[in-house]
Amino acid sequence: MTFYHYSLRFAGWLVAFMGLASAAHAQDDLLGQLEKTAEPPKREVVAATFKGTHIINSQSVENPGKGTMVFLIQHRFGTLNSGAYEFFGLDQAVLRLSFEYGLTNRLAVGVGRSSQEKTLDGFLKYRALRQTTGPGSVPVSVTLFASSALTTLKFNDPVDRTMASRVTYAYQALIARKFSPDLSIQLMPTLIHRNYVATPAEQNDVYALGGALRQKLTKRTALTADYYYLFPGNTASTFRNALGLGVDLETGGHIFQLHVTNSLGMTEKFFVPQTTGNFFKGDLYFGFCVARNFTIRPH
């Protein structure tokens, strides 16, 4: 056999070997891709069910992050149907200033002061559950809320009211689900306990069921709504269910909320058991809320 024939045979073996190597490499790549696609999905927390800690009247399931303080300015004018003499409600106003602070990523505390009945309030919020996706997913977020409010207004009672008689308590379970990047819905079983009531038309314990939603319109705007249904009783027969409609605007570090509602009060003590306005007859209070976040303790 000549050198030429040996050369041809060697070239044939080399080509066959390279083909086998290439096939083995391709098989390894295919197996690698199959291994990657076979990796189980990760469990992830659903973020930003609502953009702020408040919706309109209601608290949301959201809390400030650990070490973050939120300063809120809540302002509500008089009713739009009060006429031109009252500048359609703009001559009248109720103001609430409050601070909320994240002790942990689950637990937050807050304090506030409202000009209505010169009321001081404080609260705790605890994120018991967070909605997740992936294996063993949790379908909803649950935040537990408890607050107390102290009225410091001077009353004209013949006998001065005791400190305890001026206190009202509120308890809520905030249950929310983010159905899509655009739509979030929240339910709010609520109990209001008042240590003192002046008339039989009121009740010491008032039960209500609230509902709220957020529908995103653009990257920085969303429609919001919340509603409280009072369970039958003297309070429900005398007062009205609170209803609010609003728009959320995100502007950098601020969340600016505009709304109309038939409730003048901005804490649970007022808007759950003491709403008097008829939403569909023009008893609408125009208001806004500005929220600003500050990092107090970096992670």
N, C-alpha and C positions, 0 to 999 in steps of 0.2 A: 504494500500500500504506500502510495507516494505521500510526500509532505503535504501536497495539496488536499488529498483526501482526509488526512488527519486534521488539517485546519478546518475543513468543512464540518467534520464530526464534532470538533471542539466548539465551534461556533453554535452548532445546533444544541449541544448540551447547555451552553451558556444562556441561550435564549430561553430554553425550557426552564432552567433554574430561576431566571429572572421572572418568568411568568408565574411560577409557583410562589415566589416571594411576594410578587405584586398581589396575587390572589389572597395569600395569607394576610397581607397588610390590609387589604380591602375588607376581609372577613373580620379582622380585629376592629377596624373602624365601625363596621356595622354592629358588632357586639357592643362596642362602647356607646354608640347611639341608643341601642336598645336599653342598656343599663341606665342611661340618663333619663330616657322617657319612662322607665319603670320606677323612678324615684317617687315615693309618695308625696302628695301635696303637703305643704307646711300649714300649720295652724297660724292664722294671722288675725290680729285684733282689728275690728272695723272702727275707723277713726272718723271724727267730725260728723257724728249723727246730727248734731246741731252746731252752728258756728259759735254761739255764745252760751253763757250760763243761764240766760233768760230767753224766753220766747216772746210773749207780749205781757200778759199778767203772770204767766207761769214760770217757775224754774224749769230748766231742762236737765237732762241726765248728765250734761257736761260739767266738769269741775276744772278749776285752774290747775295747771300742772304743778308738780312739787316745786316749792320755792318761788311761785309766781303769784303776784298780787294783782287783782282786777279792781279798778276804781270805776264805779258806775254813777252816772248822773241820769236820773229818771225824772222826767218833767211831764206833767199832764195839765192841760188847760181846761177851761169850762166847756159846757156843751155847745156844739155848733149851732143849735137852734135857739140860743139865748138872745139872738138878735144883734142888730148893728150897735145898739147902745153899749153892749158889753163886748163890742168888736168881735162878735161871733165866738165868744169864749176866751179870747186872748187876753182880756183884762183880768181874768181869774186864773189861778195856777196853784197846783200842788207839786211840791218838790220832794224827792227822796235822794239822799246821798248814801252810798254804801261802799264797803270794802270787802272783798272776798280773797281768801288766801289758801293756797294749797299746802297743807302740812305734809302730805304725801301725794302720790299720784292717785290715791283712792279717797283720801279724807280731806275735806275742806271746811273752813269755818268762815263766818261772815257776820258783819255788824252793819246796821244802817239806822238812819234817822229820817223820818218823814214829817213834813209840816202838818199833815192831816192828824188832828188830835195830838200833835207834838209827840209822835210815837217813836220809841226806840225799839229796835228788834235785833235779835241775834239768832244764828242758825248753825246747824251742822249738816253736812251732806257727805254720804258715804257711798262709793261705787261698789255695790255688792257683786254685780256681774257685768261683764262686758261682752258685747256681741262679737263673735268670731266666725271665721270661715275655715274650711279644711276639716281634717279628721276630728271627730268629737266636737263639732262646732256648737256654739251657744247661739240660739236664734235671736235673743233680745239682750239689751242692756238694762240693768236695774240699778237705780240709785235711790237710797233711802234718805229722806229729808225730814228734819225736825226743827221747829223754830218756836220762839216765844216772843211776844210783843207786849211792851209796857206803855200804856197811855199816861202821859204826864200832864195832860190838859187839866186846868182847874175847873171842877164841876160846881154847879149851883145847888148840889144836894144839901139838904138841911144838915146832914151828918157827913163829914168828910169821908171819902172813900178810902178804905185801907189799901195798902200796896198790893196785897194778894188779889183784891177785887178788880184791880186795873190790868191784870195779866190775861193774855189769851195765848193758847198753844195751838200749833198746827203740825199735823203728821201726814206725810205722803209717801207712797211708793211710786216712783217715776219709772215707767216701763216703756221702753222705746225700741223701735226696730228701723234700721236703715234699709229700705227695700231696694234701693238703687242709688247710684251716685247723686240722683236728683231728688228723691222722695224719702222723707223720714216721717214717722208717725209715733206719737207718744200717748199713753194712757196714764191717768193719775188718780187712783183711789185716794180720797182725802177725808180726814177727820179734823174738825175745828172744835176745840174745847174752850169755852169762855167761863171763867170763874164767877162772873157776875153778869146777869142780864136784867134789864130794867123793866121789861114788860112781858106778858105771856106770849106776845107775838114773836118773841125770840126764844131760842133754845140754848141750853148750856152746851149740848153736843150737837153738832151739825155735820151730816155726812153728805158727801158729794162725789161725783165721778167726773174727772176732767179729761179732755182730749185735745191734742194739738198736732199740727202738721207743719212741715216745711217743704215747699216745692221750689227747687232751684230753677231760675230762669236763665241766667247767664253765669259766667265764672264768678262774678262779684255781687249778684243780686238774687234774692229769693223772696217768694211770697210766704207769709206765715199766718197761722190762725190758731186760736185756742178758745175753748168753751167749757163751762162748768155746769153740770146738771145737778141741782139740789134734790136730794131724795125727799119724798113727801113728809110734811110736818108743818109746824107753825111758821118756821122761817121760810120754807118754800112757798107757802101761801101768801106771805107778806112781801117778800123780796123777789128779785128776778135772777135768772141765770146769767152769769157773766159771759160775754162774747167779745172777742177782739179779732181784728184783721190788720195785717201789717206788711211791711216790706223791710228786708234786711239789706243793708249796703255795706260792703267791705271796702275800707279805704286805708290800706297799709296796716298800721298797728291799731286802727280803730275799727269797731263794729258800730255802725250807726243804724238804729232801728226807728222807723216811723210807723205809727199805728193809730187806729181809732177803736174805741171800746165804749161800752155802756157802763163801765165801772170807773169811779174816780180814784179809788184806793189802789195802791201798788204793792201791798203785802197781803198775804193769805187772810189775815184778820179782817180785811176790808172787802176784797173782791169776791171771796167765796160766800160769806153769809150776809153781806150788807149792800149788794148791788141794787140800785133803785132805777137806773135808767132803762128806758125802752129803746132798744137798738134800732128798731124799724120805724120809730116815730121821731127820729132825729136827736135822741138824747145821747149824742156821741161826743166823747171826750177825745180830742186830738192830743197826741203825746209823742214823745220820743225818748230814746235811751241811747246814751253814748257810753261805750265801754273801752277802757284803755288798760292794757296789760303792762306790768312792770316786773322785771326779773329781780327779785330780792336776794335769792340765794341760788347761784348757778349750780347746776348738777355737777 
